[in-house]
């Protein structure tokens, strides 16, 4: 007996290291794929963040330039108000001086103490001249300040115009890219629509002999009984025959549609409103999903590429006929096929 046990362990021993190696290699592959995905996400996020940061900085500069422009406009208005006030004061002083001279002439004509009056008037006139000189100096200083403000305002306007031009150029580029993208998408949709029409025309010719296969809009509708036994997700023989025809059409379509057009055949499973009575499925959701997945797996086994297939289950929630009659339930138990973009 010990010899028999040792021989049995020697026969079973080689399987375990090979299993461990396979699991280790699988873990390394998964780790590598996760690393590539995280790096791609990081690079994409950094590029988007850089574009948002540049746009935010440009908006901040425009807001700052607008604020400086408003400040310069306010300063210019204050300077013009001061100049107007000084001009009014100068005109008032000139009018006062003219009045004093008129009084002097009147006094001379009347023969009154002209000397003292003239001296007083001369003193007043000198004082007024001094005031006028100060006022002129202030006016000149204000003119210089206004000229400097105007130069600064011109520079700010130039900067603002340049920023607006850059912003318009950026918006034009974005609009052009969006237009080109929409045009490209429209072209791809048109190409897909052409192939969809050819595909559905081909399927109509292949399946035209069956009355239980309907064309509803852009979908082919198979009654569930054509493909599956009741409450089952296993294809029957008749269903396999129909799916072989579909697989042939799909393989030919894959050879005809260019690789840059993203398309899929969506397989939708639907049930009637009766509660499921099978131990294999807990609800109609599960039954409809299992049937759609069964069709997809069968097509893949016949050589259709998995990337061109989608399975979806809707349970009893999207009936095409309302009511609880047996005929309505029979029509609602169905598999729908729809060629669409990915």
C-alpha positions in Angstrom: 0.0 0.0 0.0 2.7 2.6 0.8 4.3 1.9 -2.6 0.9 2.4 -4.3 0.5 5.8 -2.5 3.9 7.0 -3.5 3.3 6.0 -7.1 0.0 7.9 -7.1 1.6 11.0 -5.7 4.3 10.9 -8.3 1.7 10.6 -11.1 -0.3 13.6 -9.8 2.6 15.9 -8.8 3.4 17.5 -12.2 0.0 19.1 -12.6 0.2 21.5 -9.7 3.3 23.5 -10.7 1.9 24.0 -14.2 -1.3 25.3 -12.7 0.5 27.7 -10.5 2.6 29.0 -13.5 -0.5 29.5 -15.5 -2.2 31.5 -12.8 1.0 33.6 -12.2 1.2 34.4 -16.0 -2.5 35.4 -16.0 -2.0 37.7 -13.0 1.0 39.3 -14.8 -1.1 39.9 -17.9 -4.0 41.5 -15.9 -1.5 43.7 -14.0 0.0 44.9 -17.2 -3.4 45.7 -18.8 -4.4 47.6 -15.6 -1.1 49.6 -15.7 -1.6 50.5 -19.4 -5.2 51.6 -18.7 -4.2 53.8 -15.7 -1.4 55.4 -17.7 -3.7 56.2 -20.6 -6.3 57.7 -18.2 -3.6 59.8 -16.5 -2.3 61.2 -19.8 -5.8 62.0 -21.0 -6.7 63.7 -17.7 -3.5 65.8 -17.8 -4.1 67.0 -21.3 -7.7 68.0 -20.5 -6.5 69.8 -17.3 -3.8 71.7 -19.3 -6.4 72.9 -21.8 -8.8 74.0 -19.0 -6.0 75.8 -17.2 -4.9 77.7 -20.3 -8.4 78.8 -21.0 -8.9 79.9 -17.4 -5.7 81.9 -17.5 -6.8 83.7 -20.7 -10.2 84.6 -19.1 -8.4 85.8 -16.0 -6.2 88.1 -18.1 -9.2 89.5 -20.0 -11.0 90.2 -16.7 -7.9 91.9 -15.3 -7.4 94.1 -18.5 -11.1 95.0 -18.4 -10.8 96.1 -14.8 -7.7 98.2 -15.6 -9.5 99.8 -18.5 -12.4 100.8 -16.2 -10.0 102.3 -13.7 -8.2 104.4 -16.4 -11.6 105.6 -17.7 -12.5 106.7 -14.2 -9.2 108.5 -13.7 -9.6 110.3 -17.1 -13.1 111.5 -16.1 -11.7 112.9 -12.8 -8.9 114.7 -14.6 -11.3 116.2 -17.1 -13.5 117.4 -14.3 -10.5 119.0 -12.6 -9.4 120.8 -15.8 -13.0 122.1 -16.3 -13.0 123.4 -12.7 -9.7 125.2 -13.2 -10.8 126.7 -16.5 -13.9 128.1 -14.8 -11.7 129.6 -12.0 -9.4 131.2 -14.6 -12.3 132.7 -16.5 -13.8 134.0 -13.2 -10.4 135.6 -12.3 -10.2 137.2 -15.7 -13.7 138.6 -15.4 -12.8 140.0 -11.9 -9.6 141.6 -13.3 -11.6 143.2 -16.1 -14.1 144.6 -13.6 -11.2 146.1 -11.5 -9.8 147.8 -14.6 -13.2 149.2 -15.5 -13.5 150.5 -12.0 -10.0 152.1 -12.3 -11.0 153.9 -15.5 -14.1 155.1 -13.8 -12.2 156.5 -10.9 -9.7 158.2 -13.2 -12.5 159.9 -15.0 -14.1 161.1 -11.7 -10.7 162.6 -10.6 -10.5 160.6 -7.4 -7.2 159.3 -5.8 -6.1 157.6 -8.9 -2.6 156.8 -7.7 -3.6 154.7 -4.7 -6.4 153.0 -6.7 -4.0 152.2 -9.5 -1.4 150.8 -7.0 -4.1 148.7 -5.3 -5.3 147.5 -8.6 -1.8 146.7 -9.8 -1.2 144.7 -6.7 -4.4 142.8 -7.2 -3.6 142.3 -10.8 -0.2 140.8 -9.9 -1.8 138.5 -7.5 -4.3 137.4 -10.1 -1.5 136.9 -12.6 0.3 134.7 -10.1 -2.9 132.7 -9.5 -3.4 132.5 -13.3 0.2 131.2 -13.7 -0.4 128.6 -11.0 -3.6 127.6 -12.6 -1.8 127.3 -16.0 0.9 125.2 -14.4 -1.7 122.9 -12.9 -3.5 122.7 -16.3 -0.2 121.8 -18.0 0.4 119.1 -15.4 -3.1 117.7 -15.8 -2.6 117.7 -19.6 0.6 115.7 -19.2 -1.2 113.2 -16.8 -4.1 112.9 -19.3 -1.6 112.2 -22.1 0.1 109.5 -20.0 -3.2 108.0 -19.2 -4.2 108.0 -22.8 -1.0 106.2 -23.7 -1.6 103.6 -21.0 -5.2 103.3 -22.2 -4.0 102.7 -25.7 -1.6 100.0 -24.5 -4.4 98.3 -22.5 -6.7 98.5 -25.5 -4.0 96.9 -27.7 -3.5 94.1 -25.2 -7.3 93.6 -24.9 -7.7 93.5 -28.7 -4.8 91.0 -28.9 -6.4 88.8 -26.2 -9.8 89.0 -28.0 -8.2 88.1 -31.3 -6.5 85.1 -29.6 -9.8 84.1 -28.0 -11.6 84.4 -31.4 -9.0 82.3 -33.0 -9.3 79.7 -30.4 -13.1 79.7 -30.7 -12.8 79.5 -34.5 -10.5 76.5 -34.1 -12.9 74.8 -31.7 -15.8 75.5 -34.0 -13.9 74.2 -37.0 -12.9 71.0 -35.2 -16.5 70.5 -34.1 -17.7 71.1 -37.6 -15.2 68.6 -39.1 -16.1 66.1 -36.4 -19.8 66.4 -37.1 -19.1 66.1 -40.8 -17.0 62.9 -40.3 -19.7 61.4 -38.0 -22.4 62.2 -40.5 -20.3 60.5 -43.2 -19.8 57.4 -41.0 -23.5 57.4 -40.2 -24.4 57.6 -43.9 -22.0 54.8 -44.7 -23.4 52.6 -41.9 -26.9 53.4 -43.1 -25.9 52.2 -46.6 -24.5 48.9 -45.2 -27.5 48.5 -42.9 -29.9 48.8 -45.9 -27.9 46.2 -47.8 -27.7 43.9 -44.8 -31.5 44.1 -44.1 -32.2 43.6 -47.8 -30.0 40.5 -47.8 -31.8 39.2 -44.6 -35.2 39.8 -46.2 -34.2 37.6 -49.1 -32.8 34.9 -46.8 -35.7 34.9 -44.3 -38.6 35.9 -46.6 -40.1 32.4 -46.6 -40.9 32.4 -42.9 -44.2 34.1 -41.7 -43.1 34.1 -38.1 -40.1 36.4 -38.8 -41.2 40.0 -39.1 -39.5 43.3 -40.1 -40.5 46.1 -37.8 -38.9 49.4 -38.7 -35.1 48.9 -38.6 -35.4 45.5 -36.7 -35.8 41.9 -37.5 -38.2 40.2 -35.1 -38.0 36.4 -34.4 -40.8 34.9 -32.5 -39.3 33.1 -29.5 -40.9 29.7 -30.4 -38.9 29.8 -33.7 -35.6 29.7 -31.7 -36.3 28.3 -28.2 -38.5 25.9 -26.4 -40.8 27.4 -23.8 -39.1 28.7 -20.7 -35.7 27.6 -22.1 -32.6 29.4 -23.3 -31.3 26.5 -25.5 -31.5 27.0 -29.3 -33.7 24.3 -31.0 -32.7 22.8 -34.3 -34.9 25.1 -36.3 -33.4 28.1 -34.5 -29.9 27.0 -35.3 -30.8 26.8 -39.0 -32.0 30.4 -38.9 -29.0 31.6 -36.9 -26.6 29.9 -39.4 -28.2 32.0 -42.2 -27.8 35.1 -40.0 -24.1 34.2 -39.3 -23.4 33.9 -43.0 -24.8 37.3 -43.7 -22.9 38.9 -40.8 -19.6 37.4 -41.8 -20.1 38.8 -45.3 -21.0 42.2 -43.8 -17.8 42.2 -41.7 -15.8 41.8 -44.9 -17.6 44.7 -46.6 -17.8 47.4 -43.9 -14.5 49.3 -43.4 -12.7 48.9 -40.1 -13.1 52.6 -39.2 -16.9 52.3 -39.0 -17.9 51.3 -35.5 -21.0 49.1 -35.8 -22.7 46.3 -33.8 -25.6 43.9 -34.2 -27.7 44.3 -31.0 -29.6 41.1 -30.0 -32.5 42.0 -27.7 -34.4 39.3 -25.7 -38.1 39.9 -24.7 -40.6 37.8 -22.9 -44.4 37.9 -22.2 -45.9 39.1 -18.9 -46.4 35.7 -17.4 -44.2 35.0 -14.3 -41.4 32.6 -15.0 -42.0 29.0 -13.7 -38.5 27.6 -14.3 -36.0 26.7 -11.6 -33.2 27.9 -13.9 -34.3 31.5 -14.1 -35.5 33.7 -11.2 -37.3 36.2 -13.4 -38.2 37.1 -17.0 -35.1 39.5 -17.0 -32.8 36.5 -16.6 -34.7 34.4 -19.3 -34.6 37.2 -21.9 -30.9 38.0 -21.2 -30.0 34.3 -21.3 -31.7 33.9 -24.7 -29.9 37.0 -26.1 -26.6 35.7 -24.8 -27.2 32.3 -26.3 -27.8 33.8 -29.8 -24.6 35.9 -29.4 -22.6 32.9 -28.4 -23.9 30.8 -31.3 -23.0 33.6 -33.8 -19.5 33.9 -32.3 -19.1 30.1 -32.6 -19.9 30.5 -36.3 -17.0 33.0 -36.8 -18.7 36.4 -36.2 -16.4 38.8 -34.4 -17.4 39.4 -30.7 -16.8 43.1 -31.0 -19.7 43.3 -33.5 -22.3 41.7 -31.1 -24.2 43.1 -28.1 -26.7 41.1 -26.0 -29.5 42.8 -24.0 -32.4 41.5 -22.0 -35.7 43.5 -21.5 -37.9 40.9 -19.8 -41.6 41.7 -20.2 -41.1 45.5 -20.0 -41.2 46.5 -23.7 -44.2 44.7 -25.3 -45.1 45.3 -28.9 -48.7 44.3 -28.4 -50.7 45.4 -25.4 -53.0 42.9 -23.7 -53.0 39.5 -21.9 -54.4 37.4 -24.7 -52.4 34.3 -25.8 -51.9 35.9 -29.3 -50.5 39.1 -27.7 -48.2 37.1 -25.4 -46.9 35.0 -28.3 -46.0 38.2 -30.2 -44.3 39.7 -27.2 -42.1 36.6 -26.7 -39.4 37.5 -29.3 -35.8 38.0 -30.2 -35.1 41.3 -32.0 -32.0 42.1 -34.2 -30.9 45.6 -34.9 -27.8 46.8 -36.7 -26.6 50.1 -35.2 -23.5 52.2 -34.4 -21.4 51.5 -31.4 
